[in-house]
Amino acid sequence: MRYDECEAAIRELVNAADEDALNAFGLATVTRLLEADLIDEAGEDDLDEDAWAALTTAREQIATAGATDLRAHLDRIDEGILADGDMDPGLLIALSALEHWTTYLEEHRRSELHELALRSVEEVDYRVSAALDDFLATPEMAAEYARIRQSLTA
């Protein structure tokens, strides 16, 4: 499967999923991305101390915090970004995932969960570097696509 086909298939899965599956998928995915080693590899020069504290709190509260609380954490993170266009790629994936989840909670747009799924795919690609013309060839990418498919069709 090529990358564009994978992306389209994920969009179809998101569009066809019911609300319970969407919520479960979104929470599981953002939790996975925030717990991944992505953030641990980032340098202290990417965020100031308050932004790191806000990110830590968001990570700890992701399963229970509502959109208002998560948006407040994201605002603190945004204010504390020190990187000038060269943020650690793993941290960028994690922050993007948090933004998509928070926006989904605020606005309930399925497109936010499609983007969240793509950040999850990017996280795997960051670790194993999948080929665009055979995107699911690596076991890790095939497993992530299967997790996404299973979560959204449960």
C-alpha positions as YAML, in Angstrom:
chain: A
units: angstrom
residues:
- id: 1
  name: MET
  ca: [0.00, 0.00, 0.00]
- id: 2
  name: ARG
  ca: [1.36, 3.43, -0.93]
- id: 3
  name: TYR
  ca: [1.34, 6.27, 1.62]
- id: 4
  name: ASP
  ca: [-1.46, 8.15, -0.13]
- id: 5
  name: GLU
  ca: [-3.59, 4.98, -0.14]
- id: 6
  name: CYS
  ca: [-2.90, 4.47, 3.56]
- id: 7
  name: GLU
  ca: [-3.88, 8.05, 4.32]
- id: 8
  name: ALA
  ca: [-7.12, 7.70, 2.32]
- id: 9
  name: ALA
  ca: [-7.96, 4.40, 4.01]
- id: 10
  name: ILE
  ca: [-7.49, 5.98, 7.44]
- id: 11
  name: ARG
  ca: [-9.74, 8.89, 6.43]
- id: 12
  name: GLU
  ca: [-12.45, 6.40, 5.40]
- id: 13
  name: LEU
  ca: [-12.09, 4.52, 8.70]
- id: 14
  name: VAL
  ca: [-12.44, 7.75, 10.68]
- id: 15
  name: ASN
  ca: [-15.45, 8.85, 8.65]
- id: 16
  name: ALA
  ca: [-17.19, 5.50, 9.12]
- id: 17
  name: ALA
  ca: [-16.48, 5.07, 12.85]
- id: 18
  name: ASP
  ca: [-19.11, 5.69, 15.51]
- id: 19
  name: GLU
  ca: [-18.58, 8.24, 18.29]
- id: 20
  name: ASP
  ca: [-17.57, 5.66, 20.89]
- id: 21
  name: ALA
  ca: [-14.91, 4.21, 18.62]
- id: 22
  name: LEU
  ca: [-13.65, 7.70, 17.74]
- id: 23
  name: ASN
  ca: [-13.32, 8.71, 21.37]
- id: 24
  name: ALA
  ca: [-11.60, 5.47, 22.36]
- id: 25
  name: PHE
  ca: [-9.26, 5.64, 19.38]
- id: 26
  name: GLY
  ca: [-8.40, 9.29, 19.99]
- id: 27
  name: LEU
  ca: [-7.65, 8.84, 23.67]
- id: 28
  name: ALA
  ca: [-5.61, 5.67, 23.10]
- id: 29
  name: THR
  ca: [-3.64, 7.30, 20.30]
- id: 30
  name: VAL
  ca: [-2.83, 10.57, 22.03]
- id: 31
  name: THR
  ca: [-1.92, 8.66, 25.19]
- id: 32
  name: ARG
  ca: [0.40, 6.40, 23.19]
- id: 33
  name: LEU
  ca: [2.09, 9.36, 21.56]
- id: 34
  name: LEU
  ca: [2.49, 11.31, 24.78]
- id: 35
  name: GLU
  ca: [3.91, 8.27, 26.56]
- id: 36
  name: ALA
  ca: [6.30, 7.40, 23.74]
- id: 37
  name: ASP
  ca: [9.98, 8.18, 24.03]
- id: 38
  name: LEU
  ca: [9.39, 11.04, 21.61]
- id: 39
  name: ILE
  ca: [9.30, 13.65, 24.34]
- id: 40
  name: ASP
  ca: [12.15, 12.16, 26.34]
- id: 41
  name: GLU
  ca: [14.55, 12.64, 23.43]
- id: 42
  name: ALA
  ca: [13.81, 16.37, 23.11]
- id: 43
  name: GLY
  ca: [16.29, 18.90, 24.37]
- id: 44
  name: GLU
  ca: [15.67, 21.33, 27.18]
- id: 45
  name: ASP
  ca: [16.23, 24.16, 24.70]
- id: 46
  name: ASP
  ca: [12.96, 23.37, 22.87]
- id: 47
  name: LEU
  ca: [10.65, 24.61, 25.65]
- id: 48
  name: ASP
  ca: [11.03, 26.82, 28.70]
- id: 49
  name: GLU
  ca: [10.51, 25.46, 32.21]
- id: 50
  name: ASP
  ca: [6.82, 26.42, 32.42]
- id: 51
  name: ALA
  ca: [6.08, 24.83, 29.04]
- id: 52
  name: TRP
  ca: [7.76, 21.59, 30.13]
- id: 53
  name: ALA
  ca: [5.68, 21.67, 33.33]
- id: 54
  name: ALA
  ca: [2.49, 22.20, 31.31]
- id: 55
  name: LEU
  ca: [3.39, 19.32, 29.00]
- id: 56
  name: THR
  ca: [4.10, 17.07, 31.98]
- id: 57
  name: THR
  ca: [0.73, 17.94, 33.52]
- id: 58
  name: ALA
  ca: [-1.08, 17.37, 30.22]
- id: 59
  name: ARG
  ca: [0.59, 13.97, 29.91]
- id: 60
  name: GLU
  ca: [-0.44, 13.03, 33.45]
- id: 61
  name: GLN
  ca: [-4.03, 14.21, 33.01]
- id: 62
  name: ILE
  ca: [-4.69, 13.21, 29.41]
- id: 63
  name: ALA
  ca: [-7.28, 10.56, 30.33]
- id: 64
  name: THR
  ca: [-9.27, 12.83, 32.64]
- id: 65
  name: ALA
  ca: [-8.73, 16.42, 31.50]
- id: 66
  name: GLY
  ca: [-11.33, 18.15, 29.43]
- id: 67
  name: ALA
  ca: [-10.82, 20.38, 26.44]
- id: 68
  name: THR
  ca: [-10.61, 23.56, 28.53]
- id: 69
  name: ASP
  ca: [-7.81, 22.21, 30.73]
- id: 70
  name: LEU
  ca: [-5.89, 20.77, 27.80]
- id: 71
  name: ARG
  ca: [-6.21, 24.05, 25.88]
- id: 72
  name: ALA
  ca: [-4.81, 25.92, 28.90]
- id: 73
  name: HIS
  ca: [-1.83, 23.54, 28.96]
- id: 74
  name: LEU
  ca: [-1.32, 24.00, 25.21]
- id: 75
  name: ASP
  ca: [-1.43, 27.77, 25.60]
- id: 76
  name: ARG
  ca: [1.31, 27.60, 28.25]
- id: 77
  name: ILE
  ca: [3.34, 25.31, 25.99]
- id: 78
  name: ASP
  ca: [2.90, 27.66, 23.02]
- id: 79
  name: GLU
  ca: [4.05, 30.61, 25.10]
- id: 80
  name: GLY
  ca: [7.14, 28.69, 26.19]
- id: 81
  name: ILE
  ca: [8.43, 27.43, 22.85]
- id: 82
  name: LEU
  ca: [12.10, 28.31, 22.57]
- id: 83
  name: ALA
  ca: [12.90, 26.47, 19.34]
- id: 84
  name: ASP
  ca: [12.96, 28.77, 16.35]
- id: 85
  name: GLY
  ca: [11.75, 26.54, 13.54]
- id: 86
  name: ASP
  ca: [13.99, 23.64, 14.55]
- id: 87
  name: MET
  ca: [12.02, 21.86, 17.27]
- id: 88
  name: ASP
  ca: [12.88, 18.24, 17.96]
- id: 89
  name: PRO
  ca: [10.79, 16.15, 15.48]
- id: 90
  name: GLY
  ca: [9.55, 13.76, 18.16]
- id: 91
  name: LEU
  ca: [8.41, 16.60, 20.41]
- id: 92
  name: LEU
  ca: [6.71, 18.21, 17.43]
- id: 93
  name: ILE
  ca: [4.76, 14.99, 16.73]
- id: 94
  name: ALA
  ca: [3.69, 14.76, 20.38]
- id: 95
  name: LEU
  ca: [2.62, 18.41, 20.59]
- id: 96
  name: SER
  ca: [0.76, 18.12, 17.30]
- id: 97
  name: ALA
  ca: [-1.07, 15.04, 18.60]
- id: 98
  name: LEU
  ca: [-2.05, 16.90, 21.77]
- id: 99
  name: GLU
  ca: [-3.31, 19.81, 19.67]
- id: 100
  name: HIS
  ca: [-5.42, 17.53, 17.41]
- id: 101
  name: TRP
  ca: [-6.94, 15.70, 20.40]
- id: 102
  name: THR
  ca: [-7.73, 18.95, 22.19]
- id: 103
  name: THR
  ca: [-9.31, 20.47, 19.09]
- id: 104
  name: TYR
  ca: [-11.35, 17.30, 18.57]
- id: 105
  name: LEU
  ca: [-12.65, 17.56, 22.14]
- id: 106
  name: GLU
  ca: [-13.54, 21.22, 21.54]
- id: 107
  name: GLU
  ca: [-15.10, 20.96, 18.10]
- id: 108
  name: HIS
  ca: [-15.80, 17.25, 17.46]
- id: 109
  name: ARG
  ca: [-14.40, 17.42, 13.93]
- id: 110
  name: ARG
  ca: [-13.48, 13.99, 12.61]
- id: 111
  name: SER
  ca: [-10.70, 15.54, 10.56]
- id: 112
  name: GLU
  ca: [-8.81, 16.15, 13.81]
- id: 113
  name: LEU
  ca: [-8.80, 12.40, 14.52]
- id: 114
  name: HIS
  ca: [-7.67, 11.72, 10.97]
- id: 115
  name: GLU
  ca: [-4.73, 14.05, 11.60]
- id: 116
  name: LEU
  ca: [-4.10, 12.40, 14.98]
- id: 117
  name: ALA
  ca: [-3.95, 9.02, 13.23]
- id: 118
  name: LEU
  ca: [-1.44, 10.44, 10.76]
- id: 119
  name: ARG
  ca: [0.73, 11.71, 13.64]
- id: 120
  name: SER
  ca: [0.68, 8.17, 15.01]
- id: 121
  name: VAL
  ca: [1.79, 6.84, 11.63]
- id: 122
  name: GLU
  ca: [4.50, 9.52, 11.51]
- id: 123
  name: GLU
  ca: [5.74, 8.43, 14.92]
- id: 124
  name: VAL
  ca: [6.25, 4.90, 13.63]
- id: 125
  name: ASP
  ca: [7.85, 6.24, 10.46]
- id: 126
  name: TYR
  ca: [10.16, 8.37, 12.63]
- id: 127
  name: ARG
  ca: [11.39, 5.16, 14.30]
- id: 128
  name: VAL
  ca: [11.56, 2.76, 11.32]
- id: 129
  name: SER
  ca: [11.40, 4.88, 8.14]
- id: 130
  name: ALA
  ca: [8.78, 3.29, 5.91]
- id: 131
  name: ALA
  ca: [9.00, 3.42, 2.11]
- id: 132
  name: LEU
  ca: [6.33, 5.63, 0.51]
- id: 133
  name: ASP
  ca: [5.59, 3.10, -2.26]
- id: 134
  name: ASP
  ca: [5.19, 0.15, 0.16]
- id: 135
  name: PHE
  ca: [4.21, 1.91, 3.33]
- id: 136
  name: LEU
  ca: [3.09, -1.13, 5.31]
- id: 137
  name: ALA
  ca: [6.12, -3.27, 4.45]
- id: 138
  name: THR
  ca: [7.73, -2.95, 7.89]
- id: 139
  name: PRO
  ca: [6.18, -4.98, 10.70]
- id: 140
  name: GLU
  ca: [5.96, -1.86, 12.88]
- id: 141
  name: MET
  ca: [4.00, 0.12, 10.31]
- id: 142
  name: ALA
  ca: [1.74, -2.81, 9.49]
- id: 143
  name: ALA
  ca: [1.03, -3.22, 13.20]
- id: 144
  name: GLU
  ca: [0.21, 0.48, 13.62]
- id: 145
  name: TYR
  ca: [-2.14, 0.44, 10.64]
- id: 146
  name: ALA
  ca: [-3.82, -2.68, 12.06]
- id: 147
  name: ARG
  ca: [-4.19, -0.97, 15.46]
- id: 148
  name: ILE
  ca: [-5.79, 2.06, 13.83]
- id: 149
  name: ARG
  ca: [-8.14, -0.09, 11.74]
- id: 150
  name: GLN
  ca: [-9.12, -2.28, 14.68]
- id: 151
  name: SER
  ca: [-9.69, 0.69, 17.00]
- id: 152
  name: LEU
  ca: [-11.93, 2.48, 14.55]
- id: 153
  name: THR
  ca: [-13.99, -0.56, 13.58]
- id: 154
  name: ALA
  ca: [-14.49, -1.99, 17.08]
...
